[in-house]
Amino acid sequence: MTSWSEERWYAVQTKQFGENLVAGYLTRLGIRAFLPQTREEHNVCGTDRLFVKPLFSSYLFAFFNLQESYDSVRYAPRVLRVLGNRLGPMPVPEQIIESIRSRVQPDGFVRLERAEPKCGDKVALTRGCLAGWMGRVEREFDDRKRVLILLESLHQGWLVVDRRFATVATAVA
């Protein structure tokens, strides 16, 4: 059971793409907001571009006292709810917040570890006309940017792709 008079961290669910607006609004109210973000590279019209995205889409964390600030948070513009159960909002343990904060780099973004495909790894292609196809890495090139993949669907079909376009398929046996 949560004490209504203590300041604690809570997870706040927002409407889609509302995280930044809610974080700014809560900060203006004097409520600490933590919105971990990451940068992702996407190909737009043949050009790689960096996009800033929340680490948890449609969620952020807020540090507040339920008794004093619950209504201000719950009814803030673009907020759907403060996460909890039928008994009320559930605080997020401080260790979880600190664990996420420890991954924030000096530039302010969380770096996600991406498994680099190696020889023998089963991979899924994530970009290009063959996106979604599965294969196995047969060879890495010296430039460390490209890999040779044997496509399973084509039986003996070889393909050289940019390493960033192949994601290790750990869940698929």
C-alpha positions in Angstrom: 0.0 0.0 0.0 1.3 3.4 -0.9 1.6 6.3 1.6 -0.2 9.2 0.2 2.0 11.8 2.0 5.4 10.7 0.6 7.1 11.9 -2.6 7.7 8.8 -4.8 8.3 8.1 -8.5 5.3 7.1 -10.5 4.9 5.9 -14.2 2.6 8.2 -16.1 1.0 7.0 -19.3 0.4 9.7 -21.9 -1.5 9.9 -25.2 0.6 9.0 -28.2 3.4 11.5 -28.8 2.5 13.5 -25.7 5.5 12.6 -23.5 7.4 15.9 -24.1 4.4 18.1 -23.6 3.5 16.3 -20.3 7.1 16.5 -19.1 7.2 20.2 -19.7 3.8 20.8 -18.2 4.7 18.8 -15.0 8.0 20.7 -14.7 6.2 24.0 -14.9 4.0 22.8 -12.0 7.1 22.1 -9.9 6.9 18.3 -10.3 10.1 16.5 -11.3 9.6 14.6 -14.6 12.0 12.1 -16.0 11.7 11.3 -19.7 14.5 9.0 -20.8 15.1 9.4 -24.5 17.1 7.6 -27.2 18.3 8.5 -30.7 17.6 6.2 -33.6 18.8 6.3 -37.1 16.2 5.9 -39.8 16.5 6.0 -43.6 14.2 8.8 -45.0 14.2 9.1 -48.8 17.5 7.4 -49.1 19.2 9.6 -46.4 20.0 8.4 -42.9 18.5 10.8 -40.3 18.6 10.7 -36.5 15.4 10.9 -34.6 14.9 11.5 -30.9 12.4 9.1 -29.3 11.2 8.3 -25.8 12.8 5.2 -24.4 9.3 4.0 -23.4 6.8 5.2 -25.9 3.8 7.0 -24.3 5.4 6.8 -20.8 7.4 9.0 -18.5 8.2 9.1 -14.8 7.1 11.8 -12.3 8.2 12.4 -8.7 5.4 13.7 -6.6 3.3 13.4 -3.4 0.0 11.8 -4.2 -1.9 13.8 -1.6 -0.7 17.1 -2.9 -0.2 16.5 -6.7 -2.2 13.5 -7.9 -5.0 15.4 -9.4 -2.6 17.9 -11.1 -0.7 14.9 -12.7 -3.7 12.8 -13.5 -5.6 15.6 -15.2 -2.7 17.2 -16.9 -3.2 17.7 -20.7 -2.4 14.5 -22.7 -2.1 12.3 -19.6 -4.1 9.0 -19.7 -3.4 7.7 -16.3 -0.9 7.2 -13.5 -0.1 3.5 -13.5 -1.3 1.4 -10.6 -3.8 -1.3 -9.7 -7.4 -1.3 -8.3 -6.0 0.1 -4.9 -4.5 3.2 -6.6 -1.3 4.4 -8.1 1.7 2.2 -7.6 5.1 3.8 -7.0 8.1 2.8 -9.1 11.0 1.6 -7.0 13.9 4.1 -6.8 16.3 1.4 -7.9 14.6 1.2 -11.3 14.8 4.9 -11.8 18.4 4.9 -10.8 19.1 2.0 -13.1 17.7 3.9 -16.1 19.5 7.1 -15.1 22.8 5.3 -14.9 22.4 4.4 -18.6 21.9 8.1 -19.7 25.1 9.2 -21.5 26.6 12.7 -21.1 24.7 13.8 -24.3 21.4 13.1 -22.4 20.4 10.0 -24.3 20.1 6.4 -23.3 22.3 4.1 -25.5 20.7 0.8 -26.3 23.0 -2.1 -26.8 22.5 -3.6 -30.2 23.8 -7.1 -30.8 26.1 -7.0 -33.8 25.5 -10.0 -36.1 28.5 -12.4 -36.3 29.3 -15.4 -38.4 26.7 -18.1 -37.9 24.1 -15.8 -36.3 20.5 -16.1 -37.6 19.4 -12.6 -38.6 16.3 -10.8 -39.8 16.7 -8.1 -42.4 15.1 -4.8 -41.2 15.4 -2.5 -44.2 15.3 -2.6 -48.0 13.2 -4.6 -50.4 13.9 -7.9 -48.5 12.9 -6.5 -45.0 11.5 -9.3 -42.9 13.4 -12.1 -44.6 15.5 -14.4 -42.5 19.0 -15.7 -43.2 22.3 -16.7 -41.6 25.5 -14.6 -41.5 28.1 -16.5 -43.6 31.0 -13.9 -43.6 32.0 -10.5 -42.2 33.8 -8.1 -44.4 37.0 -6.4 -43.3 35.3 -3.0 -43.3 33.2 -4.2 -40.3 30.2 -2.5 -42.0 28.9 -5.3 -44.3 28.0 -9.0 -43.9 27.3 -11.7 -46.3 24.0 -13.5 -45.6 22.7 -16.8 -46.9 19.0 -16.2 -47.4 17.0 -19.2 -46.1 14.0 -18.6 -48.3 16.0 -18.7 -51.5 18.1 -21.7 -50.7 21.6 -20.7 -51.8 20.7 -17.0 -52.4 23.5 -14.8 -51.2 23.2 -11.2 -50.2 25.7 -8.5 -49.0 24.0 -6.0 -46.7 25.0 -3.2 -44.5 25.5 -4.6 -41.0 22.9 -2.1 -39.6 20.2 -3.7 -41.7 20.5 -7.1 -40.1 19.2 -7.7 -36.6 20.2 -10.8 -34.6 17.1 -13.1 -34.4 17.6 -14.5 -30.9 14.0 -15.5 -30.3 13.8 -17.5 -33.5 15.5 -20.9 -33.5 
